[in-house]
Amino acid sequence: MAKPIAAVAPARDRTPTAQLESWPSQLRLLLIDESPETEQSVLQALQRAGFEASVRRVASEPELRAALPQQRWDAVICAFQQPDIAGLDALAVVRGADPDMPFILLSAPVSAESAVAAIKAGASDLIDKRTLAQLAPALQRALNETQVRAAQRLWLRELTQREQRFRALIALSSDWYWEQDQNFRFTLVASTVQDRFSEAFEDWAGKTPWELPYRNVDWATHLATLNAHRPFHDLELQPITNDGSVVYVSVSGEPRFGNDGEFLGYRGIGKDITQRMRGIDDLQRFQAVDAISDAIFLIDRASMRVIHVNDAGCRLRELSREQILELDSSEVWNELSGSRAELEPIYDRLIAAGGVSDPQEFLWRAEEGARQWLEVRRHAYRLRGRWTIIVLVRDITERKEAEEKLRRLNRLYAMV
């Protein structure tokens, strides 16, 4: 039969040796031990360290399984050896119910092999049952580690949601979808808009893009990209229309490969950008990025000057928009940007490779001395006939600090 809950009296004038941040004001602990004396010793050790806690004691596997779902426990403390359930067996039961639950084993001195086996099995820590001097620090470490894992899961969930929203926006932003075979001939064109071209979409089947009526296209450069099986982005074309009006379209595509790596052709999207190209200032499209938390800088490749920055970029650099727009691109991030001579070939390679770079992480020191971890992505975009480099900068300091904390914990556990 499960034992009733025992509680430490409130200790409002005490402060734990480490701040509990978002921990409950009173910890709910599940103790697996047959001895009431152990229960009192645990409560006293925690009280001396400034913790407020309630403890429920169980002594067998049935009692443990019954107690786990009855409320949300903050941690489990368990005797390593006892008659009715061994510590590692109890650990397996708890891990089956909650993989992240802090689980601390109390034991008399054991061999290094046994200690390592307990940690590898998923125990948060193993401490000396005779003194319990390390119980409070071990509990703090375990709770901190749980918080870090929870923060990582939240970050991954938010990242997944952002990617889903991004994919949905991509689907909404295109006017037609197309596929080509390995000879670059259209095999499928699915459109959501009325055909405005002299060549109807259904007549594209079996034709290559250069067999369609477009004006002033450098097909040789595009064909080199296709033959290299590289993706391409925002290829701007001017098709000939039935009524002679001027129409602009933007086309992006990516290569398709079979399971054996065989090249199968291309697929991609197209969109009508006529309205934009008829005099709407394209920079207005980027004013919406002021609502985005990531810093965004637009850099004109020809002049290497910053031509737009959103509010997040101003906050990150602690400069006004006017001050940033006076900067050369090599001056935006001090030592991280590199000189103009170093940046120009980087941007040119980005344009030649299809316009999207892999993310890079930098440790940046602001002018006042504070250090921040930044993730930088670059995109090359054809904006009104000029190449523009879109630089997205995200502050990942909290994530890097959490990763470093986990590495330190892993190193500590590896030495046990």
DRENKOL-109736 format. One record per residue (C-alpha): residue in three letters; residue number from 1; z, x, y. Coordinates in steps of 0.1 Angstrom, whole numbers. Example, Ala and Ser with C-alpha at 12.3 -4.5 7.8 and 13.67 -1.06 7.14 Angstrom:
BEGIN
+------+-----+-------+-------+-------+
! type ! seq !    zz !    xx !    yy !
+------+-----+-------+-------+-------+
!  ALA !   1 !    78 !   123 !   -45 !
!  SER !   2 !    71 !   137 !   -11 !
+------+-----+-------+-------+-------+
END
This chain:
BEGIN
+------+-----+-------+-------+-------+
! type ! seq !    zz !    xx !    yy !
+------+-----+-------+-------+-------+
!  MET !   1 !     0 !     0 !     0 !
!  ALA !   2 !    -9 !    14 !    35 !
!  LYS !   3 !    20 !    24 !    56 !
!  PRO !   4 !    25 !     8 !    91 !
!  ILE !   5 !    14 !    25 !   123 !
!  ALA !   6 !    38 !    49 !   139 !
!  ALA !   7 !    34 !    57 !   176 !
!  VAL !   8 !    44 !    85 !   199 !
!  ALA !   9 !    62 !    71 !   230 !
!  PRO !  10 !    40 !    74 !   262 !
!  ALA !  11 !    43 !   108 !   278 !
!  ARG !  12 !    31 !   101 !   313 !
!  ASP !  13 !    45 !   133 !   327 !
!  ARG !  14 !    27 !   155 !   302 !
!  THR !  15 !    -8 !   168 !   304 !
!  PRO !  16 !   -27 !   181 !   273 !
!  THR !  17 !   -37 !   218 !   274 !
!  ALA !  18 !   -73 !   207 !   279 !
!  GLN !  19 !   -86 !   177 !   298 !
!  LEU !  20 !   -95 !   148 !   275 !
!  GLU !  21 !  -124 !   136 !   297 !
!  SER !  22 !  -136 !   104 !   281 !
!  TRP !  23 !  -111 !   104 !   252 !
!  PRO !  24 !   -88 !    74 !   248 !
!  SER !  25 !   -55 !    74 !   266 !
!  GLN !  26 !   -38 !    72 !   232 !
!  LEU !  27 !   -55 !    88 !   202 !
!  ARG !  28 !   -58 !    67 !   170 !
!  LEU !  29 !   -53 !    90 !   141 !
!  LEU !  30 !   -55 !    84 !   104 !
!  LEU !  31 !   -32 !   106 !    83 !
!  ILE !  32 !   -38 !   111 !    46 !
!  ASP !  33 !    -5 !   123 !    31 !
!  GLU !  34 !    22 !   109 !     8 !
!  SER !  35 !    51 !   123 !    29 !
!  PRO !  36 !    67 !   105 !    58 !
!  GLU !  37 !    81 !   138 !    69 !
!  THR !  38 !    45 !   151 !    74 !
!  GLU !  39 !    38 !   121 !    96 !
!  GLN !  40 !    68 !   129 !   118 !
!  SER !  41 !    58 !   165 !   120 !
!  VAL !  42 !    23 !   157 !   131 !
!  LEU !  43 !    35 !   133 !   158 !
!  GLN !  44 !    60 !   159 !   171 !
!  ALA !  45 !    34 !   187 !   172 !
!  LEU !  46 !    10 !   165 !   191 !
!  GLN !  47 !    37 !   153 !   215 !
!  ARG !  48 !    47 !   189 !   223 !
!  ALA !  49 !    11 !   196 !   232 !
!  GLY !  50 !    10 !   166 !   256 !
!  PHE !  51 !   -10 !   142 !   234 !
!  GLU !  52 !    -3 !   105 !   232 !
!  ALA !  53 !   -12 !    93 !   197 !
!  SER !  54 !    -7 !    65 !   171 !
!  VAL !  55 !    -7 !    75 !   135 !
!  ARG !  56 !   -14 !    54 !   104 !
!  ARG !  57 !    -6 !    71 !    71 !
!  VAL !  58 !   -23 !    64 !    38 !
!  ALA !  59 !   -17 !    82 !     5 !
!  SER !  60 !   -45 !    72 !   -19 !
!  GLU !  61 !   -83 !    66 !   -20 !
!  PRO !  62 !   -80 !    28 !   -21 !
!  GLU !  63 !   -57 !    29 !     9 !
!  LEU !  64 !   -81 !    52 !    27 !
!  ARG !  65 !  -112 !    31 !    20 !
!  ALA !  66 !   -93 !     0 !    32 !
!  ALA !  67 !   -81 !    16 !    64 !
!  LEU !  68 !  -114 !    32 !    76 !
!  PRO !  69 !  -132 !     0 !    86 !
!  GLN !  70 !  -101 !   -17 !   101 !
!  GLN !  71 !  -104 !     0 !   135 !
!  ARG !  72 !  -122 !    29 !   153 !
!  TRP !  73 !  -103 !    61 !   144 !
!  ASP !  74 !  -105 !    91 !   167 !
!  ALA !  75 !   -98 !   117 !   140 !
!  VAL !  76 !   -85 !   121 !   104 !
!  ILE !  77 !   -58 !   145 !    94 !
!  CYS !  78 !   -55 !   151 !    57 !
!  ALA !  79 !   -33 !   172 !    33 !
!  PHE !  80 !   -54 !   196 !    14 !
!  GLN !  81 !   -36 !   189 !   -19 !
!  GLN !  82 !   -17 !   158 !   -30 !
!  PRO !  83 !   -13 !   138 !   -62 !
!  ASP !  84 !   -34 !   107 !   -55 !
!  ILE !  85 !   -64 !   121 !   -36 !
!  ALA !  86 !   -75 !   157 !   -31 !
!  GLY !  87 !   -84 !   168 !     5 !
!  LEU !  88 !  -121 !   174 !    -3 !
!  ASP !  89 !  -124 !   141 !   -21 !
!  ALA !  90 !  -109 !   124 !    10 !
!  LEU !  91 !  -134 !   143 !    32 !
!  ALA !  92 !  -163 !   130 !    11 !
!  VAL !  93 !  -151 !    94 !    16 !
!  VAL !  94 !  -147 !    98 !    54 !
!  ARG !  95 !  -180 !   116 !    58 !
!  GLY !  96 !  -197 !    87 !    39 !
!  ALA !  97 !  -182 !    63 !    65 !
!  ASP !  98 !  -187 !    84 !    96 !
!  PRO !  99 !  -206 !   118 !    95 !
!  ASP ! 100 !  -191 !   128 !   129 !
!  MET ! 101 !  -155 !   119 !   125 !
!  PRO ! 102 !  -132 !   149 !   133 !
!  PHE ! 103 !  -115 !   158 !   100 !
!  ILE ! 104 !   -87 !   184 !   100 !
!  LEU ! 105 !   -71 !   197 !    67 !
!  LEU ! 106 !   -34 !   206 !    65 !
!  SER ! 107 !   -27 !   232 !    39 !
!  ALA ! 108 !    -4 !   260 !    27 !
!  PRO ! 109 !   -21 !   294 !    28 !
!  VAL ! 110 !   -53 !   292 !     8 !
!  SER ! 111 !   -79 !   318 !    -2 !
!  ALA ! 112 !  -108 !   326 !    21 !
!  GLU ! 113 !  -131 !   311 !    -5 !
!  SER ! 114 !  -113 !   277 !    -4 !
!  ALA ! 115 !  -113 !   277 !    34 !
!  VAL ! 116 !  -150 !   285 !    37 !
!  ALA ! 117 !  -157 !   258 !    10 !
!  ALA ! 118 !  -138 !   232 !    31 !
!  ILE ! 119 !  -156 !   241 !    63 !
!  LYS ! 120 !  -190 !   240 !    45 !
!  ALA ! 121 !  -181 !   206 !    31 !
!  GLY ! 122 !  -177 !   192 !    66 !
!  ALA ! 123 !  -141 !   197 !    76 !
!  SER ! 124 !  -136 !   203 !   113 !
!  ASP ! 125 !  -108 !   228 !   107 !
!  LEU ! 126 !   -81 !   239 !    82 !
!  ILE ! 127 !   -47 !   248 !    96 !
!  ASP ! 128 !   -13 !   259 !    82 !
!  LYS ! 129 !     8 !   228 !    72 !
!  ARG ! 130 !    41 !   246 !    75 !
!  THR ! 131 !    41 !   252 !   113 !
!  LEU ! 132 !    14 !   229 !   127 !
!  ALA ! 133 !    12 !   252 !   157 !
!  GLN ! 134 !   -26 !   251 !   157 !
!  LEU ! 135 !   -29 !   213 !   152 !
!  ALA ! 136 !   -33 !   203 !   188 !
!  PRO ! 137 !   -59 !   231 !   197 !
!  ALA ! 138 !   -78 !   223 !   165 !
!  LEU ! 139 !   -78 !   186 !   174 !
!  GLN ! 140 !   -91 !   193 !   209 !
!  ARG ! 141 !  -119 !   215 !   195 !
!  ALA ! 142 !  -129 !   188 !   170 !
!  LEU ! 143 !  -129 !   161 !   196 !
!  ASN ! 144 !  -150 !   182 !   220 !
!  GLU ! 145 !  -175 !   190 !   193 !
!  THR ! 146 !  -179 !   153 !   186 !
!  GLN ! 147 !  -185 !   146 !   222 !
!  VAL ! 148 !  -212 !   172 !   223 !
!  ARG ! 149 !  -230 !   157 !   193 !
!  ALA ! 150 !  -228 !   123 !   208 !
!  ALA ! 151 !  -243 !   136 !   240 !
!  GLN ! 152 !  -271 !   152 !   221 !
!  ARG ! 153 !  -279 !   120 !   202 !
!  LEU ! 154 !  -279 !   101 !   235 !
!  TRP ! 155 !  -303 !   127 !   250 !
!  LEU ! 156 !  -326 !   125 !   220 !
!  ARG ! 157 !  -326 !    87 !   221 !
!  GLU ! 158 !  -334 !    87 !   259 !
!  LEU ! 159 !  -362 !   112 !   252 !
!  THR ! 160 !  -377 !    90 !   225 !
!  GLN ! 161 !  -376 !    60 !   248 !
!  ARG ! 162 !  -392 !    80 !   276 !
!  GLU ! 163 !  -420 !    90 !   252 !
!  GLN ! 164 !  -425 !    54 !   241 !
!  ARG ! 165 !  -427 !    43 !   277 !
!  PHE ! 166 !  -452 !    71 !   284 !
!  ARG ! 167 !  -474 !    61 !   255 !
!  ALA ! 168 !  -473 !    25 !   266 !
!  LEU ! 169 !  -484 !    35 !   301 !
!  ILE ! 170 !  -512 !    56 !   287 !
!  ALA ! 171 !  -525 !    25 !   268 !
!  LEU ! 172 !  -523 !     4 !   299 !
!  SER ! 173 !  -541 !    30 !   321 !
!  SER ! 174 !  -573 !    32 !   301 !
!  ASP ! 175 !  -604 !     9 !   303 !
!  TRP ! 176 !  -620 !    18 !   271 !
!  TYR ! 177 !  -613 !    37 !   239 !
!  TRP ! 178 !  -640 !    57 !   221 !
!  GLU ! 179 !  -645 !    78 !   189 !
!  GLN ! 180 !  -672 !   104 !   180 !
!  ASP ! 181 !  -683 !   120 !   147 !
!  GLN ! 182 !  -685 !   158 !   141 !
!  ASN ! 183 !  -718 !   159 !   159 !
!  PHE ! 184 !  -703 !   143 !   190 !
!  ARG ! 185 !  -721 !   110 !   185 !
!  PHE ! 186 !  -703 !    78 !   194 !
!  THR ! 187 !  -692 !    58 !   164 !
!  LEU ! 188 !  -668 !    33 !   182 !
!  VAL ! 189 !  -664 !    21 !   218 !
!  ALA ! 190 !  -637 !    -6 !   224 !
!  SER ! 191 !  -636 !   -19 !   260 !
!  THR ! 192 !  -612 !   -42 !   279 !
!  VAL ! 193 !  -634 !   -43 !   310 !
!  GLN ! 194 !  -668 !   -58 !   317 !
!  ASP ! 195 !  -697 !   -33 !   312 !
!  ARG ! 196 !  -710 !   -20 !   346 !
!  PHE ! 197 !  -733 !     7 !   333 !
!  SER ! 198 !  -770 !     6 !   327 !
!  GLU ! 199 !  -763 !    15 !   291 !
!  ALA ! 200 !  -742 !   -12 !   275 !
!  PHE ! 201 !  -712 !     0 !   255 !
!  GLU ! 202 !  -726 !   -14 !   223 !
!  ASP ! 203 !  -757 !     7 !   228 !
!  TRP ! 204 !  -737 !    39 !   228 !
!  ALA ! 205 !  -735 !    40 !   190 !
!  GLY ! 206 !  -753 !    71 !   176 !
!  LYS ! 207 !  -757 !    87 !   210 !
!  THR ! 208 !  -741 !   118 !   224 !
!  PRO ! 209 !  -726 !   117 !   260 !
!  TRP ! 210 !  -755 !   138 !   274 !
!  GLU ! 211 !  -779 !   112 !   261 !
!  LEU ! 212 !  -763 !    86 !   284 !
!  PRO ! 213 !  -774 !    82 !   320 !
!  TYR ! 214 !  -750 !   102 !   341 !
!  ARG ! 215 !  -756 !   120 !   374 !
!  ASN ! 216 !  -750 !   157 !   380 !
!  VAL ! 217 !  -729 !   167 !   350 !
!  ASP ! 218 !  -724 !   203 !   338 !
!  TRP ! 219 !  -728 !   195 !   301 !
!  ALA ! 220 !  -730 !   232 !   291 !
!  THR ! 221 !  -693 !   237 !   301 !
!  HIS ! 222 !  -682 !   205 !   284 !
!  LEU ! 223 !  -702 !   213 !   253 !
!  ALA ! 224 !  -684 !   247 !   250 !
!  THR ! 225 !  -651 !   228 !   250 !
!  LEU ! 226 !  -663 !   205 !   223 !
!  ASN ! 227 !  -677 !   232 !   201 !
!  ALA ! 228 !  -643 !   250 !   204 !
!  HIS ! 229 !  -626 !   218 !   193 !
!  ARG ! 230 !  -603 !   218 !   223 !
!  PRO ! 231 !  -589 !   187 !   240 !
!  PHE ! 232 !  -602 !   179 !   274 !
!  HIS ! 233 !  -586 !   158 !   302 !
!  ASP ! 234 !  -599 !   138 !   332 !
!  LEU ! 235 !  -636 !   148 !   329 !
!  GLU ! 236 !  -650 !   130 !   360 !
!  LEU ! 237 !  -685 !   115 !   355 !
!  GLN ! 238 !  -708 !    94 !   376 !
!  PRO ! 239 !  -728 !    70 !   355 !
!  ILE ! 240 !  -759 !    52 !   367 !
!  THR ! 241 !  -754 !    15 !   371 !
!  ASN ! 242 !  -777 !   -15 !   368 !
!  ASP ! 243 !  -774 !   -24 !   405 !
!  GLY ! 244 !  -776 !    12 !   418 !
!  SER ! 245 !  -740 !    12 !   430 !
!  VAL ! 246 !  -719 !    44 !   428 !
!  VAL ! 247 !  -693 !    43 !   400 !
!  TYR ! 248 !  -669 !    70 !   389 !
!  VAL ! 249 !  -652 !    73 !   356 !
!  SER ! 250 !  -627 !    97 !   341 !
!  VAL ! 251 !  -628 !   106 !   304 !
!  SER ! 252 !  -602 !   124 !   282 !
!  GLY ! 253 !  -604 !   132 !   245 !
!  GLU ! 254 !  -588 !   151 !   217 !
!  PRO ! 255 !  -603 !   165 !   184 !
!  ARG ! 256 !  -597 !   148 !   151 !
!  PHE ! 257 !  -590 !   167 !   119 !
!  GLY ! 258 !  -587 !   156 !    83 !
!  ASN ! 259 !  -557 !   165 !    60 !
!  ASP ! 260 !  -576 !   196 !    48 !
!  GLY ! 261 !  -582 !   208 !    84 !
!  GLU ! 262 !  -619 !   197 !    85 !
!  PHE ! 263 !  -631 !   187 !   119 !
!  LEU ! 264 !  -640 !   150 !   120 !
!  GLY ! 265 !  -650 !   145 !   156 !
!  TYR ! 266 !  -633 !   133 !   188 !
!  ARG ! 267 !  -614 !   103 !   201 !
!  GLY ! 268 !  -603 !    95 !   236 !
!  ILE ! 269 !  -601 !    71 !   265 !
!  GLY ! 270 !  -621 !    64 !   296 !
!  LYS ! 271 !  -611 !    47 !   329 !
!  ASP ! 272 !  -629 !    35 !   360 !
!  ILE ! 273 !  -618 !    56 !   390 !
!  THR ! 274 !  -643 !    43 !   415 !
!  GLN ! 275 !  -618 !    28 !   439 !
!  ARG ! 276 !  -598 !    60 !   440 !
!  MET ! 277 !  -629 !    81 !   446 !
!  ARG ! 278 !  -642 !    58 !   474 !
!  GLY ! 279 !  -618 !    70 !   500 !
!  ILE ! 280 !  -583 !    61 !   488 !
!  ASP ! 281 !  -562 !    92 !   494 !
!  ASP ! 282 !  -553 !   104 !   459 !
!  LEU ! 283 !  -521 !   119 !   471 !
!  GLN ! 284 !  -507 !    84 !   477 !
!  ARG ! 285 !  -507 !    79 !   439 !
!  PHE ! 286 !  -481 !   106 !   437 !
!  GLN ! 287 !  -457 !    90 !   461 !
!  ALA ! 288 !  -444 !    69 !   432 !
!  VAL ! 289 !  -431 !   101 !   416 !
!  ASP ! 290 !  -403 !   101 !   443 !
!  ALA ! 291 !  -385 !    76 !   420 !
!  ILE ! 292 !  -386 !   101 !   391 !
!  SER ! 293 !  -356 !   123 !   384 !
!  ASP ! 294 !  -377 !   154 !   375 !
!  ALA ! 295 !  -389 !   176 !   403 !
!  ILE ! 296 !  -427 !   175 !   408 !
!  PHE ! 297 !  -448 !   199 !   428 !
!  LEU ! 298 !  -486 !   196 !   434 !
!  ILE ! 299 !  -503 !   229 !   441 !
!  ASP ! 300 !  -539 !   233 !   453 !
!  ARG ! 301 !  -555 !   259 !   431 !
!  ALA ! 302 !  -580 !   271 !   457 !
!  SER ! 303 !  -555 !   277 !   485 !
!  MET ! 304 !  -524 !   282 !   462 !
!  ARG ! 305 !  -504 !   260 !   487 !
!  VAL ! 306 !  -480 !   233 !   479 !
!  ILE ! 307 !  -496 !   200 !   489 !
!  HIS ! 308 !  -470 !   175 !   477 !
!  VAL ! 309 !  -434 !   175 !   465 !
!  ASN ! 310 !  -413 !   146 !   455 !
!  ASP ! 311 !  -377 !   139 !   466 !
!  ALA ! 312 !  -362 !   154 !   434 !
!  GLY ! 313 !  -381 !   187 !   442 !
!  CYS ! 314 !  -366 !   187 !   477 !
!  ARG ! 315 !  -331 !   182 !   463 !
!  LEU ! 316 !  -335 !   209 !   436 !
!  ARG ! 317 !  -348 !   235 !   461 !
!  GLU ! 318 !  -324 !   222 !   488 !
!  LEU ! 319 !  -352 !   222 !   513 !
!  SER ! 320 !  -370 !   195 !   533 !
!  ARG ! 321 !  -404 !   184 !   523 !
!  GLU ! 322 !  -418 !   200 !   555 !
!  GLN ! 323 !  -403 !   233 !   546 !
!  ILE ! 324 !  -416 !   233 !   510 !
!  LEU ! 325 !  -451 !   223 !   522 !
!  GLU ! 326 !  -452 !   255 !   543 !
!  LEU ! 327 !  -446 !   276 !   512 !
!  ASP ! 328 !  -471 !   295 !   491 !
!  SER ! 329 !  -468 !   285 !   454 !
!  SER ! 330 !  -454 !   320 !   447 !
!  GLU ! 331 !  -425 !   313 !   470 !
!  VAL ! 332 !  -414 !   280 !   455 !
!  TRP ! 333 !  -391 !   295 !   428 !
!  ASN ! 334 !  -384 !   330 !   441 !
!  GLU ! 335 !  -384 !   354 !   412 !
!  LEU ! 336 !  -395 !   328 !   386 !
!  SER ! 337 !  -429 !   320 !   401 !
!  GLY ! 338 !  -443 !   355 !   402 !
!  SER ! 339 !  -466 !   369 !   428 !
!  ARG ! 340 !  -498 !   351 !   438 !
!  ALA ! 341 !  -518 !   377 !   418 !
!  GLU ! 342 !  -498 !   368 !   387 !
!  LEU ! 343 !  -500 !   330 !   392 !
!  GLU ! 344 !  -537 !   327 !   398 !
!  PRO ! 345 !  -548 !   339 !   363 !
!  ILE ! 346 !  -520 !   317 !   347 !
!  TYR ! 347 !  -535 !   287 !   365 !
!  ASP ! 348 !  -570 !   296 !   356 !
!  ARG ! 349 !  -561 !   300 !   319 !
!  LEU ! 350 !  -544 !   266 !   321 !
!  ILE ! 351 !  -575 !   250 !   334 !
!  ALA ! 352 !  -597 !   266 !   308 !
!  ALA ! 353 !  -574 !   257 !   280 !
!  GLY ! 354 !  -575 !   220 !   287 !
!  GLY ! 355 !  -550 !   215 !   314 !
!  VAL ! 356 !  -516 !   212 !   297 !
!  SER ! 357 !  -491 !   240 !   292 !
!  ASP ! 358 !  -462 !   243 !   267 !
!  PRO ! 359 !  -427 !   238 !   283 !
!  GLN ! 360 !  -409 !   270 !   294 !
!  GLU ! 361 !  -372 !   275 !   301 !
!  PHE ! 362 !  -359 !   297 !   329 !
!  LEU ! 363 !  -324 !   306 !   341 !
!  TRP ! 364 !  -328 !   303 !   379 !
!  ARG ! 365 !  -303 !   315 !   405 !
!  ALA ! 366 !  -303 !   295 !   437 !
!  GLU ! 367 !  -299 !   312 !   471 !
!  GLU ! 368 !  -262 !   303 !   472 !
!  GLY ! 369 !  -257 !   320 !   438 !
!  ALA ! 370 !  -254 !   290 !   415 !
!  ARG ! 371 !  -273 !   293 !   383 !
!  GLN ! 372 !  -294 !   265 !   367 !
!  TRP ! 373 !  -314 !   262 !   335 !
!  LEU ! 374 !  -348 !   247 !   343 !
!  GLU ! 375 !  -376 !   235 !   320 !
!  VAL ! 376 !  -410 !   239 !   336 !
!  ARG ! 377 !  -443 !   222 !   325 !
!  ARG ! 378 !  -477 !   227 !   342 !
!  HIS ! 379 !  -507 !   204 !   341 !
!  ALA ! 380 !  -541 !   211 !   356 !
!  TYR ! 381 !  -557 !   180 !   371 !
!  ARG ! 382 !  -591 !   175 !   388 !
!  LEU ! 383 !  -582 !   158 !   421 !
!  ARG ! 384 !  -611 !   147 !   443 !
!  GLY ! 385 !  -633 !   176 !   431 !
!  ARG ! 386 !  -605 !   202 !   434 !
!  TRP ! 387 !  -582 !   216 !   407 !
!  THR ! 388 !  -546 !   207 !   413 !
!  ILE ! 389 !  -517 !   222 !   394 !
!  ILE ! 390 !  -489 !   197 !   387 !
!  VAL ! 391 !  -456 !   215 !   381 !
!  LEU ! 392 !  -428 !   194 !   366 !
!  VAL ! 393 !  -394 !   209 !   367 !
!  ARG ! 394 !  -364 !   195 !   349 !
!  ASP ! 395 !  -328 !   206 !   352 !
!  ILE ! 396 !  -316 !   212 !   316 !
!  THR ! 397 !  -283 !   230 !   325 !
!  GLU ! 398 !  -261 !   205 !   308 !
!  ARG ! 399 !  -282 !   206 !   276 !
!  LYS ! 400 !  -282 !   244 !   275 !
!  GLU ! 401 !  -244 !   245 !   281 !
!  ALA ! 402 !  -239 !   221 !   252 !
!  GLU ! 403 !  -262 !   242 !   229 !
!  GLU ! 404 !  -242 !   273 !   238 !
!  LYS ! 405 !  -209 !   256 !   231 !
!  LEU ! 406 !  -222 !   245 !   197 !
!  ARG ! 407 !  -234 !   281 !   189 !
!  ARG ! 408 !  -199 !   294 !   198 !
!  LEU ! 409 !  -183 !   268 !   175 !
!  ASN ! 410 !  -208 !   277 !   147 !
!  ARG ! 411 !  -200 !   314 !   151 !
!  LEU ! 412 !  -163 !   306 !   149 !
!  TYR ! 413 !  -166 !   285 !   118 !
!  ALA ! 414 !  -188 !   312 !   102 !
!  MET ! 415 !  -159 !   337 !   105 !
!  VAL ! 416 !  -134 !   314 !    88 !
+------+-----+-------+-------+-------+
END
